């Protein structure tokens, strides 16, 4: 029979504050998408400013 792995979901714990690894992964994956979106907005703004 397969046994379920006993993985601790807490990555970092500072006193009463615990940061879970899946929360960190969400932030790590969200940050590049936000930066890419901002870059695309800046590039689109520069292109429209040149056309004026």
N, C-alpha and C positions, 0 to 999 in steps of 0.2 A: 504494500500500500504506500502511496506517496504521502510524504509528510509536508505540511505547510511550513515554509521558511519563517523563522521568527525574526523579522526585520524590524528594528526600532525606527519608527517614523520621525523621531526627533533628530534633527541634524545638529542643532546648536541650542544649548539651554543656558541662559544667563539669569540666574535666580528664578523668579516666577515666570519669566518669559521664555517660551519654547518656540523655536522656529523649525517647522517641519520641512523635510527634504522636498516634498512635492510642491510646497509653496515657493521654495528657492528655484525649483525647475521652472515653475510658471513665470517667475520674474526673469530668469535667465533667457527664456524663450521669448518673452514679450519685449524686452529691451531692444533687440535688433530690429524687430518689426516696427516699433515706434520710431527708431532712428531712421530707418529706411523711408518711412512715411514722411518724416520731416525733410529728408533729403529730396524726395520727389517734389514736395511742395516748394522748396527753395528753388529747385531747378525749373519748375514750371513758372514761378514768379519771375525769375531772371529771363526766361525766354519771352514772356509776354512783355517785359519791360523793354527788351531790345526791339520789339516790333513796333513800338510807339514812335 
